[in-house]
Every structure is written in structure tokens, then in C-alpha cells.
């Protein structure tokens, strides 16, 4: 038998693959945006694996409880997960829609699956002649420019609040409309993308994910080479000239903020679910290196807990939290069972509370947002939106705590 030369038995070195999951609707599956990105990247020497969950018309809130989307998120450790809101909702003020609420739930699921995943918000484009459906209630939606500004505002807000990236497809879209009006980015419905529109989106995504120009790509889809080259140039300039604007200079959103906490009369338990390295210290002298830490107190007072977190992605973050402790109140009776939730935008519902007690609400950085007396066992109290922590203190000294998402 003839032996093969030894060097032929060596494994061939392959470039590292980049994995991207797209979550959205028809703006993703029209003309197969994920595969267009894959082919564009391949022509530039990058191997990208793609998947998507994109039922027609779906919102972020629907995706948050949609089993195929949840299965896709947990199917592997993604490098990037792209989130696209329904095209009209994404342009409306966040306090008038479920967009932020749905985004928060998806972000929590993505973080729980793999904390090194970069969340990316897909800024879409305004409809060709504005949105007639929402025009009567939101006059800015009557025109393309007004709707595009609304989309820009929403997606930049979501990215800034959640340390996520923005893929500014809508801004590149506007640049093409303003400077190259001969290139039609829409199909006949004035909403969905033409092949040119999808190609432009793929170019913007390549520049966003790799933070590199795509002008040298050789994949043109089914477009004339000259048209494809124009779109690649506009996409590259749109993304790379404003990296800070699109939050691309931010690390991947992993931080030392609390995932949960419980406050008792003489203890506080703090929780961070990250798989990296933890260091908790408190001004009472105690310290811990576990994800969950319980500090105990012999005396009443104000105490500062500091959490330093080194995540598996190589990022470090430090946060401090202040807790006001009143030691020795548990003797007044057993802790009641409170039910605290948010069923309506801007409102927290408190059930089972003692009349005369107090609801205190904090953000994830420990800042007090609400401190309201409770007038009955079933009350509603106004609250800012977001992922918040609550504490109910009864008149007899009983306490209970937890977290709630308010939209």
C-alpha cells in the first residue's frame, strides 16, 4: 500500500466562524437577509453561520413567549443576536408600545443563555410614503422622514439603555434615498425591501458586526455590479463614520448590576447570575466570591455593597449598592405574602399588602424611584418603566422584596 505523505494528514486551519441569530419578521425573511449576509461575508473571507426566527408581523413581545424563538436562542452560544421590532411599532414612542418590555425579556433570555453574546438592534426604515395607519394619532408618522426619525430614536434608546449595538440600516436607507434616488429600495407595497434593500441591509450588518468596510466584497446578489458597489460604499460610510453613535464602542453589555436581591431585617442577599468571577465586599467587613452573597448585620445603619465582576468575555465592571438596614423587626410577626406585578404601562399592582405600609422601588443601581404609602390591600402605584426591584414594608415591621418589569 502506498503511504500518503505525512503533511497531508495535518488538519486544515479554518477561519473562526461567526454565528448570528436573527429575531424579527418579514423584513428579515424577505429576500433572505441572513443568507445574503452569509454570502457577502464569505466573499470577504469571513465564515458566518446564520439562523432566524421571523414569523410575519411578529413583535418583540410576541417573540419573548414564542417557543421557536426561545428554542433558537438556547440552541447554541451565539456571537450575535439581532432583534427587529415590528416595523410600525419600532417608530412609535417606547412609552406607547410594548417594544421595551419585549426587548427586556429577550435580552434577559439571551444573557441567560450566553453572557458573551452581543445583542444587536436592527434599526429598520420608514415606509416609502409614511404610515397612514398611525398618522392620525402620531403626526410625525405621516411622512417617511418623520417615521425614520422615530425609528432612529427608538433603536438608539434601546441600545443605549441596554449596552447593545445598533445596526443602522434605516440611516443607510435614508442616505441612499437622499443621494441615489434611482436605486429603488422598496417593493410595490412601499414597505418591504427590494433585492437592493435587502442587499443594503446585509452590507450594513456586515460593517456593524465586523466593524470593517465591505466595499471590497465580490458578492453582488442579483444586482448590477455598479449598483451593488454604490450600496456597499454607503453602508460602510454610514456605520464606520459613527461607531460611537451606534454604540459599537461599547462592550457586550455584561455588567455587575444585580439580577435579584432579598432584603430582610438583619440581612441582604444579592444575586448575579454571571458565570465569571465575582468579588462582593460590604462596609460591614464581609466579603464573598460567589455569585450569590448574603451579608448579615448586627446593627442598624446604611451599608454599601460593592460588586466587581470579571465576565468570561474578558470584561470587568464594578457597581455599588446602598442598603438601609433596620435590624430587629422580625419579632413583630410573620412576613405576609405579597403579590407585586405590572399589568399596565407605568403602573405597579400590589396585592395582599397591609394598609398603611410602604412600597419602595429601586432601579438596578440601587437608586430609589418610588416611595409610596399603601392605602389598601389592592392598589396601583405609578412607576417608571424598566426592570425594577421592589420592597414592601408593613406597619408592623414586616418586609418582602422582589423584582418586576414595568413597561
PyMOL commands that set and color helices and strands:
alter all, ss='L'
color gray80, all
select helices_A, chain A and resi 6-9+26-29+33-43+60-64+67-74+89-91+94-96+99-113+132-135+139-142+144-161+169-179+195-210+225-240+330-332
alter helices_A, ss='H'
color red, helices_A
select strands_A, chain A and resi 17-23+47-53+80-83+118-122+165-167+260-263+267-271+277-282+287-288+292-296+301-310+316-325+339-341+347-351+358-362+368-373+378-382+386-393+399-406
alter strands_A, ss='S'
color yellow, strands_A
deselect
rebuild
show_as cartoon
